[in-house]
Amino acid sequence: MTGSGAGIGRAEALLFAAQGARDVVNDIAIPDGTPLASLVVEQIRAAGGDAVANTDDVSEFQGAERLVKTALDAFGGVDILVNNAGIIALGNICDTTLESWRLVNSVNSDGVFLGCKHAIPAMTKSGGGS
């Protein structure tokens, strides 16, 4: 589950775990030296769930690939992919740099594409997924 260290993604990770899913909690945010993904995994485990943390950047080919590998190594397969990671550029278009624009699109678009590119073959191999 990408972008699941805080906000909506965190709520989704906790809900999925409460329903019996085994989660790979992914988030690149590391405030004060502790990955947000690790904090969510601690919450899931404290509630009796099963989860592992991942801090790969899913907007990069290898990051999305490692995320799926983490799920395969930890749980033996991928049944569900939640492409939740997303960012925004604050300000108006005249003040937004091309670099900022490209960063937003790399996370919000490329991250979804790459997540699907790597997760779908794993799902297909095990008979399907969502």
All heavy atoms as an XYZ file, in Angstrom:
915
protein
N       0.858     -1.156      0.000
C       0.000      0.000      0.000
C       0.908      1.223      0.000
O       1.602      1.476      0.984
C      -0.894     -0.054      1.238
C      -1.862      1.069      1.339
S      -3.044      0.851      2.695
C      -3.747     -0.737      2.335
N       0.921      1.964     -1.098
C       1.818      3.107     -1.187
C       1.252      4.305     -0.434
O       0.043      4.440     -0.281
C       2.086      3.505     -2.650
O       0.922      4.073     -3.238
C       2.547      2.306     -3.470
N       2.143      5.140      0.054
C       1.718      6.346      0.761
C       0.890      6.054      1.996
O      -0.045      6.773      2.316
N       1.246      5.005      2.726
C       0.401      4.602      3.853
C       1.009      4.918      5.219
O       0.636      4.328      6.222
C       0.052      3.116      3.740
O       1.185      2.319      3.526
N       1.909      5.885      5.254
C       2.500      6.280      6.518
C       1.695      7.304      7.287
O       1.881      7.481      8.488
N       0.774      7.975      6.619
C      -0.007      9.027      7.270
C      -1.302      9.252      6.487
O      -1.475      8.735      5.384
C       0.797     10.327      7.335
N      -2.192     10.010      7.074
C      -3.414     10.431      6.393
C      -4.314      9.296      5.955
O      -4.488      8.295      6.668
N      -4.874      9.442      4.768
C      -5.801      8.446      4.221
C      -5.118      7.087      4.083
O      -5.696      6.045      4.404
C      -6.371      8.915      2.870
C      -7.264     10.138      3.075
C      -7.133      7.792      2.176
C      -7.690     10.826      1.781
N      -3.872      7.067      3.623
C      -3.153      5.810      3.454
C      -2.970      5.061      4.765
O      -3.103      3.843      4.827
N      -2.666      5.797      5.827
C      -2.526      5.181      7.149
C      -3.861      4.577      7.578
O      -3.922      3.436      8.059
C      -2.065      6.218      8.174
C      -1.984      5.681      9.575
C      -1.569      6.805     10.560
N      -1.783      6.388     11.918
C      -2.959      6.486     12.586
N      -4.016      7.023     12.008
N      -3.054      6.057     13.822
N      -4.932      5.330      7.397
C      -6.261      4.833      7.761
C      -6.604      3.577      6.960
O      -7.166      2.616      7.510
C      -7.311      5.926      7.549
N      -6.262      3.568      5.688
C      -6.515      2.384      4.859
C      -5.701      1.191      5.355
O      -6.224      0.070      5.449
C      -6.160      2.681      3.399
C      -7.091      3.670      2.740
C      -6.603      4.134      1.392
O      -5.390      4.082      1.104
O      -7.451      4.574      0.598
N      -4.431      1.419      5.666
C      -3.575      0.326      6.145
C      -4.121     -0.277      7.435
O      -4.180     -1.497      7.590
C      -2.140      0.823      6.347
N      -4.537      0.582      8.363
C      -5.099      0.095      9.621
C      -6.403     -0.662      9.391
O      -6.641     -1.707     10.015
C      -5.303      1.262     10.588
C      -4.034      1.984     11.059
C      -4.392      3.239     11.856
C      -3.135      1.064     11.851
N      -7.250     -0.169      8.505
C      -8.519     -0.834      8.205
C      -8.289     -2.184      7.529
O      -8.898     -3.187      7.912
C      -9.396      0.058      7.328
C     -10.744     -0.535      6.919
C     -11.610     -0.832      8.145
C     -11.469      0.397      5.962
N      -7.411     -2.215      6.530
C      -7.116     -3.480      5.858
C      -6.597     -4.501      6.862
O      -7.009     -5.656      6.849
C      -6.094     -3.267      4.742
C      -6.679     -2.918      3.405
C      -7.271     -1.696      3.188
C      -6.628     -3.823      2.353
C      -7.805     -1.363      1.955
C      -7.156     -3.509      1.109
C      -7.758     -2.272      0.907
N      -5.675     -4.078      7.732
C      -5.115     -4.995      8.728
C      -6.185     -5.478      9.694
O      -6.211     -6.652     10.060
C      -3.975     -4.313      9.481
N      -7.078     -4.580     10.095
C      -8.155     -4.963     11.012
C      -9.084     -5.990     10.374
O      -9.713     -6.782     11.075
C      -8.950     -3.723     11.445
N      -9.132     -5.991      9.039
C      -9.971     -6.945      8.314
C      -9.213     -8.231      7.966
O      -9.735     -9.092      7.267
C     -10.520     -6.299      7.038
C     -11.441     -5.122      7.299
C     -12.680     -5.518      8.082
O     -13.315     -6.524      7.790
N     -13.004     -4.742      9.100
N      -7.955     -8.339      8.438
C      -7.190     -9.569      8.243
C      -6.139     -9.531      7.145
O      -5.453    -10.524      6.914
N      -6.005     -8.392      6.458
C      -4.981     -8.296      5.417
C      -3.599     -8.219      6.051
O      -3.431     -7.697      7.150
C      -5.220     -7.060      4.555
N      -2.633     -8.759      5.356
C      -1.230     -8.605      5.747
C      -0.684     -7.478      4.884
O      -0.665     -7.584      3.666
C      -0.482     -9.912      5.530
C      -1.045    -11.024      6.419
C      -0.398    -12.353      6.161
N      -0.656    -12.748      4.766
C      -0.068    -13.766      4.156
N       0.826    -14.496      4.801
N      -0.350    -14.062      2.910
N      -0.246     -6.403      5.523
C       0.101     -5.160      4.827
C       1.599     -4.979      4.625
O       2.386     -5.270      5.508
C      -0.358     -3.940      5.643
C      -1.868     -3.758      5.685
O      -2.580     -4.473      4.975
O      -2.309     -2.885      6.449
N       1.930     -4.430      3.462
C       3.230     -3.808      3.269
C       2.944     -2.313      3.316
O       2.301     -1.762      2.431
C       3.880     -4.186      1.927
C       5.199     -3.438      1.754
C       4.104     -5.694      1.849
N       3.366     -1.678      4.382
C       3.130     -0.255      4.596
C       4.301      0.501      3.979
O       5.445      0.331      4.397
C       3.008      0.073      6.102
C       2.796      1.557      6.305
C       1.874     -0.730      6.717
N       4.017      1.304      2.964
C       5.068      2.020      2.244
C       4.901      3.518      2.398
O       3.804      4.055      2.199
C       5.025      1.650      0.760
C       5.942      2.518     -0.070
O       5.498      3.509     -0.626
N       7.197      2.156     -0.157
N       5.998      4.195      2.750
C       6.023      5.654      2.792
C       7.479      6.085      2.855
O       8.282      5.453      3.547
C       5.271      6.184      4.006
C       4.795      7.612      3.801
O       5.637      8.510      3.642
O       3.572      7.819      3.797
N       7.830      7.154      2.130
C       9.222      7.607      2.146
C       9.487      8.638      3.234
O      10.628      9.000      3.480
C       9.670      8.161      0.774
C       8.873      9.394      0.369
C       9.595      7.070     -0.281
C       9.428     10.118     -0.840
N       8.444      9.124      3.901
C       8.615     10.160      4.922
C       9.325      9.593      6.149
O       8.943      8.553      6.678
C       7.268     10.748      5.315
N      10.364     10.302      6.589
C      11.149      9.870      7.743
C      11.408     11.086      8.637
O      12.517     11.597      8.702
C      12.468      9.207      7.312
C      12.192      8.065      6.346
C      13.254      8.716      8.521
C      13.418      7.385      5.788
N      10.380     11.587      9.327
C      10.617     12.711     10.233
C      11.357     12.241     11.483
O      11.113     11.145     11.973
C       9.205     13.189     10.574
C       8.347     11.984     10.396
C       8.997     11.161      9.317
N      12.266     13.023     11.956
C      13.010     12.712     13.187
C      13.717     11.356     13.139
O      13.909     10.724     14.177
C      12.092     12.769     14.416
C      11.419     14.122     14.568
O      12.064     15.135     14.245
O      10.258     14.159     14.998
N      14.032     10.865     11.951
C      14.786      9.626     11.825
C      13.988      8.347     11.876
O      14.545      7.266     11.712
N      12.694      8.413     12.134
C      11.863      7.210     12.187
C      10.904      7.203     10.998
O      10.097      8.112     10.853
C      11.041      7.160     13.492
O      11.934      7.228     14.597
C      10.231      5.877     13.564
N      10.986      6.180     10.135
C      10.062      6.116      8.997
C       8.607      6.038      9.463
O       8.291      5.272     10.373
C      10.464      4.828      8.273
C      11.850      4.527      8.744
C      11.937      5.071     10.144
N       7.748      6.832      8.853
C       6.321      6.767      9.187
C       5.775      5.360      8.961
O       4.925      4.900      9.718
C       5.527      7.780      8.361
C       5.756      9.254      8.678
C       4.907     10.127      7.753
C       5.453      9.563     10.129
N       6.276      4.684      7.933
C       5.813      3.319      7.658
C       6.047      2.408      8.862
O       5.196      1.594      9.214
C       6.515      2.761      6.421
N       7.177      2.557      9.518
C       7.489      1.728     10.689
C       6.538      2.005     11.840
O       6.144      1.083     12.560
C       8.925      1.978     11.147
O       9.831      1.548     10.160
N       6.152      3.268     11.998
C       5.208      3.610     13.070
C       3.845      2.973     12.827
O       3.207      2.480     13.768
C       5.082      5.128     13.195
C       6.367      5.875     13.577
C       6.135      7.386     13.542
C       6.875      5.426     14.933
N       3.407      2.946     11.573
C       2.118      2.330     11.249
C       2.198      0.817     11.447
O       1.269      0.202     11.981
C       1.675      2.691      9.813
C       0.398      1.955      9.433
C       1.482      4.200      9.685
N       3.312      0.214     11.059
C       3.498     -1.225     11.273
C       3.422     -1.547     12.764
O       2.789     -2.532     13.162
C       4.831     -1.716     10.658
C       5.193     -3.110     11.144
C       4.735     -1.689      9.138
N       4.027     -0.717     13.603
C       3.942     -0.934     15.056
C       2.493     -0.910     15.527
O       2.093     -1.736     16.356
C       4.739      0.141     15.797
C       6.234     -0.010     15.700
C       6.985      1.135     16.369
O       6.380      1.886     17.160
O       8.188      1.287     16.085
N       1.701      0.018     15.006
C       0.279      0.104     15.382
C      -0.471     -1.152     14.941
O      -1.294     -1.682     15.683
C      -0.375      1.332     14.754
C       0.077      2.638     15.350
C      -0.609      3.795     14.652
O      -0.346      4.069     13.485
N      -1.497      4.452     15.362
N      -0.202     -1.596     13.733
C      -0.880     -2.790     13.209
C      -0.529     -4.009     14.052
O      -1.400     -4.781     14.452
C      -0.524     -3.003     11.722
C      -1.183     -1.909     10.868
C      -0.927     -4.398     11.256
C      -0.711     -1.879      9.424
N       0.747     -4.164     14.341
C       1.183     -5.326     15.141
C       0.635     -5.265     16.560
O       0.264     -6.295     17.121
C       2.700     -5.418     15.139
C       3.254     -5.841     13.785
C       4.754     -5.932     13.792
N       5.257     -6.372     12.498
C       6.520     -6.270     12.137
N       7.418     -5.759     12.977
N       6.904     -6.683     10.942
N       0.580     -4.060     17.132
C       0.037     -3.909     18.493
C      -1.429     -4.312     18.550
O      -1.916     -4.773     19.587
C       0.207     -2.468     18.970
N      -2.120     -4.179     17.430
C      -3.532     -4.551     17.359
C      -3.712     -6.013     16.935
O      -4.839     -6.465     16.716
C      -4.269     -3.625     16.394
N      -2.599     -6.742     16.790
C      -2.682     -8.156     16.439
C      -2.577     -8.452     14.967
O      -2.750     -9.593     14.550
N      -2.278     -7.448     14.151
C      -2.175     -7.644     12.713
C      -0.766     -7.988     12.272
O       0.161     -8.048     13.083
N      -0.616     -8.197     10.979
C       0.662     -8.569     10.396
C       1.021     -7.551      9.330
O       0.228     -7.304      8.412
C       0.561     -9.975      9.791
C       1.902    -10.582      9.442
O       2.951     -9.961      9.729
O       1.906    -11.683      8.860
N       2.201     -6.954      9.439
C       2.623     -5.937      8.481
C       4.130     -5.805      8.478
O       4.801     -6.142      9.460
C       1.986     -4.592      8.825
N       4.656     -5.317      7.370
C       6.065     -4.961      7.251
C       6.147     -3.565      6.656
O       5.243     -3.126      5.945
C       6.864     -5.963      6.378
C       6.896     -7.346      7.017
C       6.316     -6.036      4.967
N       7.242     -2.878      6.960
C       7.455     -1.522      6.463
C       8.340     -1.533      5.229
O       9.196     -2.403      5.071
C       8.097     -0.655      7.545
N       8.117     -0.540      4.365
C       8.927     -0.353      3.176
C       9.062      1.146      2.941
O       8.083      1.873      3.069
C       8.260     -1.034      1.978
C       9.066     -0.878      0.714
O       8.985      0.143      0.052
N       9.838     -1.883      0.373
N      10.266      1.600      2.601
C      10.476      3.036      2.400
C      10.985      3.361      0.998
O      11.636      4.379      0.786
C      11.460      3.599      3.448
O      12.682      2.867      3.379
C      10.877      3.512      4.850
N      10.685      2.520      0.034
C      11.112      2.793     -1.337
C      10.263      3.869     -1.994
O       9.072      4.003     -1.722
C      11.047      1.513     -2.176
C      12.216      0.586     -1.896
O      13.360      1.019     -2.116
O      11.987     -0.546     -1.453
N      10.882      4.620     -2.882
C      10.202      5.663     -3.661
C       9.520      4.999     -4.848
O      10.187      4.557     -5.789
C      11.227      6.698     -4.130
C      10.614      7.856     -4.889
O       9.437      7.774     -5.307
O      11.327      8.868     -5.079
N       8.201      4.918     -4.822
C       7.459      4.210     -5.866
C       7.371      4.984     -7.179
O       6.877      4.463     -8.165
C       6.050      3.801     -5.391
C       6.145      2.800     -4.252
C       5.222      5.010     -5.004
N       7.879      6.220     -7.201
C       7.920      6.952     -8.461
C       9.144      6.557     -9.286
O       9.312      6.992    -10.419
C       7.918      8.468     -8.226
O       9.156      8.909     -7.698
N       9.994      5.697     -8.723
C      11.173      5.188     -9.410
C      10.981      3.704     -9.720
O      10.444      2.958     -8.898
C      12.419      5.377     -8.542
C      12.724      6.834     -8.261
C      13.926      7.012     -7.348
O      14.526      6.002     -6.914
O      14.250      8.176     -7.067
N      11.423      3.280    -10.903
C      11.243      1.901    -11.360
C      11.698      0.895    -10.308
O      10.950     -0.007     -9.935
C      12.009      1.689    -12.673
C      11.751      0.364    -13.319
C      10.755      0.228    -14.269
C      12.497     -0.763    -12.986
C      10.494     -0.992    -14.879
C      12.252     -1.990    -13.578
C      11.247     -2.105    -14.524
N      12.934      1.065     -9.817
C      13.481      0.099     -8.856
C      12.752      0.165     -7.521
O      12.632     -0.846     -6.829
C      14.983      0.334     -8.641
C      15.837      0.020     -9.851
C      15.908      1.173    -10.855
O      15.377      2.259    -10.634
N      16.562      0.928    -11.977
N      12.270      1.337     -7.136
C      11.536      1.467     -5.880
C      10.233      0.685     -5.912
O       9.906     -0.037     -4.960
N       9.488      0.817     -6.996
C       8.232      0.068     -7.134
C       8.504     -1.430     -7.227
O       7.771     -2.244     -6.664
C       7.462      0.553     -8.358
N       9.571     -1.776     -7.905
C       9.953     -3.190     -8.024
C      10.291     -3.773     -6.647
O       9.859     -4.874     -6.303
C      11.154     -3.290     -8.967
C      11.604     -4.687     -9.291
C      12.730     -4.679    -10.319
O      13.725     -3.928    -10.140
O      12.603     -5.429    -11.298
N      11.057     -3.020     -5.845
C      11.411     -3.493     -4.499
C      10.184     -3.590     -3.590
O      10.112     -4.480     -2.732
C      12.473     -2.588     -3.873
C      13.878     -2.852     -4.382
C      14.927     -2.110     -3.568
N      14.733     -0.676     -3.569
C      15.286      0.172     -4.435
N      16.076     -0.287     -5.387
N      15.060      1.467     -4.347
N       9.236     -2.689     -3.753
C       8.010     -2.752     -2.956
C       7.292     -4.082     -3.182
O       6.900     -4.762     -2.234
C       7.082     -1.584     -3.290
C       5.699     -1.617     -2.643
C       5.785     -1.577     -1.130
C       4.855     -0.471     -3.171
N       7.139     -4.463     -4.435
C       6.480     -5.735     -4.748
C       7.326     -6.906     -4.243
O       6.795     -7.863     -3.673
C       6.194     -5.847     -6.260
C       5.694     -7.240     -6.628
C       5.169     -4.788     -6.674
N       8.644     -6.812     -4.386
C       9.523     -7.871     -3.877
C       9.382     -8.003     -2.362
O       9.383     -9.117     -1.829
C      10.972     -7.597     -4.256
C      11.916     -8.714     -3.837
C      13.328     -8.466     -4.290
C      14.300     -9.556     -3.948
N      14.083    -10.358     -2.788
N       9.212     -6.890     -1.674
C       9.010     -6.934     -0.222
C       7.761     -7.743      0.111
O       7.765     -8.573      1.018
C       8.904     -5.506      0.351
O      10.143     -4.833      0.130
C       8.591     -5.518      1.837
N       6.683     -7.508     -0.630
C       5.439     -8.258     -0.401
C       5.629     -9.738     -0.700
O       5.165    -10.596      0.062
C       4.320     -7.683     -1.263
N       6.313    -10.043     -1.784
C       6.540    -11.445     -2.145
C       7.403    -12.143     -1.099
O       7.106    -13.276     -0.693
C       7.191    -11.532     -3.521
C       6.335    -11.062     -4.699
C       7.165    -11.022     -5.983
C       5.100    -11.921     -4.869
N       8.455    -11.468     -0.649
C       9.343    -12.060      0.356
C       8.642    -12.239      1.703
O       8.818    -13.248      2.372
C      10.593    -11.199      0.547
C      11.527    -11.228     -0.657
O      11.350    -12.078     -1.551
O      12.431    -10.362     -0.704
N       7.857    -11.254      2.099
C       7.216    -11.287      3.420
C       5.994    -12.192      3.460
O       5.759    -12.880      4.457
C       6.832     -9.876      3.852
N       5.204    -12.169      2.388
C       3.896    -12.831      2.432
C       3.650    -13.843      1.316
O       2.591    -14.453      1.267
C       2.783    -11.781      2.439
C       2.915    -10.788      3.567
C       3.033     -9.433      3.312
C       2.930    -11.210      4.890
C       3.158     -8.515      4.347
C       3.059    -10.310      5.936
C       3.171     -8.955      5.660
N       4.601    -13.979      0.402
C       4.480    -14.987     -0.638
C       3.628    -14.597     -1.825
O       3.452    -15.393     -2.741
N       3.079    -13.401     -1.843
C       2.261    -12.987     -2.966
C       1.716    -11.588     -2.787
O       1.951    -10.941     -1.764
N       1.007    -11.157     -3.818
C       0.338     -9.852     -3.809
C      -1.105    -10.087     -4.233
O      -1.356    -10.570     -5.329
C       1.005     -8.848     -4.782
C       0.251     -7.531     -4.797
C       2.464     -8.631     -4.438
N      -2.032     -9.763     -3.354
C      -3.450     -9.903     -3.670
C      -4.099     -8.564     -3.992
O      -5.042     -8.506     -4.777
C      -4.194    -10.541     -2.491
C      -3.704    -11.951     -2.205
O      -3.534    -12.733     -3.154
O      -3.481    -12.253     -1.022
N      -3.634     -7.509     -3.350
C      -4.236     -6.183     -3.499
C      -3.127     -5.146     -3.602
O      -2.163     -5.186     -2.846
C      -5.128     -5.837     -2.282
C      -6.243     -6.854     -2.125
C      -5.700     -4.421     -2.402
C      -6.985     -6.751     -0.793
N      -3.272     -4.218     -4.531
C      -2.374     -3.073     -4.614
C      -3.201     -1.813     -4.405
O      -4.187     -1.596     -5.106
C      -1.681     -3.001     -5.974
C      -0.878     -1.723     -6.248
C       0.308     -1.606     -5.299
C      -0.425     -1.669     -7.697
N      -2.818     -1.021     -3.430
C      -3.456      0.276     -3.210
C      -2.421      1.341     -3.558
O      -1.442      1.518     -2.841
C      -3.939      0.453     -1.752
C      -4.556      1.830     -1.550
C      -4.934     -0.647     -1.388
N      -2.622      2.012     -4.686
C      -1.744      3.093     -5.126
C      -2.239      4.388     -4.501
O      -2.986      5.146     -5.107
C      -1.773      3.213     -6.655
C      -0.892      2.216     -7.339
O       0.275      2.090     -7.024
N      -1.454      1.483     -8.284
N      -1.828      4.654     -3.289
C      -2.319      5.795     -2.541
C      -1.341      6.973     -2.525
O      -1.738      8.094     -2.260
C      -2.628      5.358     -1.104
C      -3.160      6.491     -0.276
O      -4.296      6.908     -0.440
N      -2.332      7.029      0.599
N      -0.065      6.724     -2.788
C       0.937      7.793     -2.697
C       0.569      8.954     -3.615
O       0.210      8.754     -4.773
C       2.324      7.260     -3.052
N       0.647     10.142     -3.074
C       0.369     11.330     -3.873
C       0.878     12.576     -3.180
O       0.943     12.624     -1.950
N       1.280     13.536     -3.973
C       1.760     14.806     -3.435
C       1.132     15.948     -4.227
O       0.570     15.737     -5.308
C       3.297     14.909     -3.474
C       3.828     14.829     -4.906
C       3.923     13.839     -2.598
C       5.309     15.108     -5.036
N       1.233     17.165     -3.700
C       0.747     18.352     -4.391
C       1.830     19.420     -4.359
O       2.740     19.378     -3.539
C      -0.550     18.911     -3.764
C      -0.313     19.307     -2.301
C      -1.685     17.909     -3.870
C      -1.468     20.053     -1.664
N       1.714     20.333     -5.288
C       2.571     21.522     -5.295
C       1.685     22.686     -4.877
O       0.686     22.968     -5.523
C       3.157     21.758     -6.681
N       2.032     23.305     -3.771
C       1.244     24.434     -3.290
C       1.608     25.699     -4.060
O       2.768     25.909     -4.396
C       1.465     24.637     -1.792
C       1.023     23.476     -0.907
C       1.392     23.754      0.546
C      -0.470     23.238     -1.037
N       0.628     26.528     -4.320
C       0.865     27.772     -5.038
C       0.137     27.785     -6.359
O      -0.472     26.796     -6.769
N       0.231     28.907     -7.015
C      -0.450     28.995     -8.310
C       0.482     28.549     -9.436
O       1.683     28.376     -9.238
C      -0.985     30.413     -8.547
C       0.115     31.433     -8.657
O       1.083     31.235     -9.375
N      -0.031     32.551     -7.954
N      -0.074     28.367    -10.589
C       0.697     27.813    -11.705
C       1.857     28.719    -12.111
O       2.909     28.245    -12.516
C      -0.214     27.484    -12.908
C       0.520     26.563    -13.871
C      -0.707     28.752    -13.590
C      -0.366     25.767    -14.764
N       1.692     30.010    -11.965
C       2.766     30.933    -12.331
C       3.968     30.807    -11.400
O       5.104     31.067    -11.803
C       2.249     32.375    -12.351
S       1.006     32.641    -13.625
N       3.737     30.411    -10.165
C       4.820     30.253     -9.196
C       5.365     28.831     -9.129
O       6.382     28.590     -8.485
C       4.329     30.651     -7.789
C       3.967     32.119     -7.706
O       4.557     32.921     -8.452
O       3.090     32.460     -6.894
N       4.692     27.894     -9.787
C       5.122     26.495     -9.764
C       6.241     26.291    -10.770
O       6.118     26.664    -11.932
C       3.942     25.557    -10.095
O       2.909     25.763     -9.136
C       4.362     24.099    -10.089
N       7.323     25.705    -10.313
C       8.446     25.432    -11.217
C       8.173     24.160    -12.015
O       7.385     23.299    -11.598
C       9.752     25.242    -10.432
O       9.630     24.069     -9.615
C      10.069     26.461     -9.573
N       8.849     24.028    -13.115
C       8.736     22.810    -13.919
C       9.231     21.609    -13.124
O       8.642     20.521    -13.194
C       9.522     22.950    -15.225
C       9.454     21.769    -16.186
C       8.008     21.440    -16.566
C      10.287     22.059    -17.425
N      10.272     21.812    -12.325
C      10.787     20.732    -11.474
C       9.717     20.248    -10.497
O       9.527     19.045    -10.312
C      12.016     21.228    -10.713
C      12.618     20.188     -9.795
C      13.806     20.745     -9.032
O      13.583     21.488     -8.060
O      14.942     20.428     -9.418
N       9.010     21.182     -9.871
C       7.944     20.829     -8.934
C       6.813     20.106     -9.668
O       6.274     19.108     -9.178
C       7.421     22.087     -8.241
O       6.369     21.774     -7.365
N       6.430     20.597    -10.816
C       5.386     19.981    -11.636
C       5.752     18.536    -11.980
O       4.942     17.627    -11.863
C       5.178     20.800    -12.908
C       4.248     20.187    -13.893
C       4.596     19.556    -15.054
C       2.822     20.140    -13.823
N       3.468     19.114    -15.710
C       2.370     19.469    -14.978
C       1.898     20.601    -12.907
C       1.022     19.245    -15.227
C       0.544     20.371    -13.168
C       0.127     19.707    -14.318
N       6.987     18.338    -12.381
C       7.435     16.991    -12.753
C       7.495     16.054    -11.548
O       7.195     14.869    -11.665
C       8.785     17.063    -13.460
C       8.638     17.627    -14.860
C       9.927     17.642    -15.623
N       9.668     18.035    -17.005
C      10.564     18.565    -17.804
N      11.809     18.761    -17.378
N      10.243     18.889    -19.042
N       7.862     16.581    -10.387
C       7.879     15.759     -9.179
C       6.469     15.274     -8.833
O       6.257     14.088     -8.546
C       8.477     16.523     -8.007
C       8.473     15.784     -6.662
C       9.300     14.502     -6.734
C       8.978     16.697     -5.557
N       5.504     16.180     -8.868
C       4.113     15.812     -8.582
C       3.650     14.721     -9.545
O       3.069     13.714     -9.128
C       3.183     17.043     -8.659
C       1.717     16.623     -8.659
C       3.472     18.008     -7.523
N       3.931     14.896    -10.815
C       3.492     13.909    -11.797
C       4.255     12.591    -11.687
O       3.690     11.533    -11.957
C       3.574     14.492    -13.208
C       2.416     15.419    -13.472
O       1.293     14.979    -13.648
N       2.679     16.711    -13.445
N       5.514     12.651    -11.276
C       6.260     11.396    -11.132
C       5.678     10.545    -10.012
O       5.576      9.324    -10.136
C       7.749     11.660    -10.909
O       8.004     12.138     -9.615
N       5.267     11.177     -8.915
C       4.664     10.420     -7.809
C       3.234     10.020     -8.168
O       2.856      8.847     -8.062
C       4.692     11.232     -6.498
C       3.915     10.504     -5.395
C       6.126     11.494     -6.070
N       2.435     10.976     -8.592
C       1.000     10.754     -8.781
C       0.657      9.916    -10.013
O      -0.352      9.207     -9.996
C       0.265     12.077     -8.843
C       0.401     12.887     -7.573
O       0.970     12.435     -6.596
N      -0.115     14.090     -7.590
N       1.454      9.979    -11.050
C       1.165      9.212    -12.270
C       2.132      8.049    -12.446
O       1.714      6.904    -12.573
C       1.212     10.126    -13.504
O       0.211     11.100    -13.430
N       3.425      8.364    -12.460
C       4.406      7.295    -12.657
C       4.323      6.261    -11.534
O       4.462      5.063    -11.776
C       5.830      7.850    -12.715
C       6.074      8.777    -13.899
O       5.220      8.829    -14.805
O       7.120      9.452    -13.902
N       4.089      6.713    -10.308
C       3.988      5.790     -9.180
C       2.866      4.780     -9.354
O       3.024      3.598     -9.039
N       1.736      5.231     -9.868
C       0.609      4.322    -10.122
C       0.965      3.339    -11.236
O       0.772      2.127    -11.101
C      -0.672      5.116    -10.472
C      -1.780      4.183    -10.928
C      -1.107      5.962     -9.292
N       1.507      3.863    -12.333
C       1.915      3.012    -13.455
C       2.916      1.951    -12.996
O       2.762      0.762    -13.275
C       2.517      3.865    -14.573
C       3.235      3.071    -15.625
C       2.532      2.365    -16.585
C       4.625      3.004    -15.629
C       3.199      1.617    -17.548
C       5.308      2.255    -16.580
C       4.592      1.564    -17.544
N       3.953      2.394    -12.282
C       5.002      1.462    -11.868
C       4.507      0.449    -10.842
O       4.915     -0.723    -10.871
C       6.212      2.239    -11.332
C       6.969      3.040    -12.390
C       7.980      3.975    -11.733
C       7.644      2.117    -13.395
N       3.640      0.882     -9.946
C       3.057     -0.065     -9.002
C       2.309     -1.168     -9.729
O       2.487     -2.362     -9.438
N       1.479     -0.776    -10.681
C       0.727     -1.756    -11.467
C       1.653     -2.625    -12.311
O       1.457     -3.837    -12.405
C      -0.284     -1.048    -12.365
S      -1.639     -0.270    -11.466
N       2.654     -2.014    -12.930
C       3.591     -2.743    -13.787
C       4.256     -3.896    -13.042
O       4.454     -4.968    -13.598
C       4.649     -1.795    -14.339
C       5.677     -2.463    -15.239
C       6.505     -1.446    -15.955
C       7.441     -2.074    -16.956
N       6.756     -2.812    -18.028
N       4.582     -3.670    -11.777
C       5.267     -4.707    -11.009
C       4.310     -5.618    -10.243
O       4.611     -6.803    -10.053
C       6.278     -4.070    -10.051
C       7.397     -3.384    -10.773
N       8.330     -4.054    -11.518
C       7.707     -2.072    -10.891
C       9.178     -3.203    -12.051
N       8.823     -1.985    -11.682
N       3.181     -5.104     -9.793
C       2.260     -5.920     -8.997
C       1.397     -6.843     -9.853
O       1.108     -7.968     -9.437
C       1.368     -5.025     -8.137
N       0.974     -6.391    -11.013
C       0.069     -7.207    -11.834
C       0.687     -8.557    -12.215
O       0.013     -9.590    -12.094
C      -0.451     -6.422    -13.058
C      -1.427     -5.343    -12.572
C      -1.101     -7.346    -14.074
C      -1.883     -4.366    -13.640
N       1.949     -8.622    -12.652
C       2.520     -9.958    -12.932
C       2.530    -10.865    -11.703
O       2.282    -12.073    -11.821
C       3.941     -9.642    -13.413
C       3.856     -8.268    -13.966
C       2.863     -7.548    -13.075
N       2.791    -10.305    -10.529
C       2.776    -11.115     -9.300
C       1.361    -11.606     -9.013
O       1.170    -12.763     -8.597
C       3.315    -10.306     -8.130
N       0.379    -10.748     -9.213
C      -1.012    -11.154     -9.003
C      -1.428    -12.219     -9.999
O      -2.075    -13.211     -9.638
C      -1.942     -9.942     -9.142
C      -1.835     -8.935     -8.042
S      -2.957     -7.557     -8.409
C      -2.509     -6.407     -7.130
N      -1.063    -12.017    -11.257
C      -1.410    -12.972    -12.312
C      -0.830    -14.353    -12.014
O      -1.496    -15.374    -12.187
C      -0.918    -12.457    -13.669
O      -1.521    -11.179    -13.914
C      -1.289    -13.411    -14.798
N       0.421    -14.363    -11.550
C       1.095    -15.616    -11.238
C       0.371    -16.405    -10.150
O       0.355    -17.639    -10.174
C       2.535    -15.330    -10.820
C       3.376    -16.548    -10.619
C       4.821    -16.173    -10.317
C       5.664    -17.422    -10.119
N       7.058    -17.092     -9.855
N      -0.257    -15.692     -9.206
C      -0.941    -16.375     -8.119
C      -2.446    -16.531     -8.358
O      -3.173    -16.931     -7.465
C      -0.695    -15.642     -6.791
O      -1.281    -14.356     -6.828
N      -2.913    -16.191     -9.543
C      -4.310    -16.424     -9.883
C      -5.204    -15.208     -9.886
O      -6.390    -15.311    -10.129
N      -4.656    -14.037     -9.608
C      -5.465    -12.810     -9.676
C      -5.277    -11.914     -8.485
O      -4.559    -12.241     -7.558
N      -5.943    -10.797     -8.549
C      -5.844     -9.828     -7.468
C      -6.634     -8.579     -7.836
O      -7.350     -8.549     -8.817
N      -6.455     -7.571     -7.027
C      -7.204     -6.334     -7.234
C      -6.282     -5.147     -7.036
O      -5.467     -5.114     -6.137
C      -8.347     -6.275     -6.239
O      -9.069     -5.093     -6.369
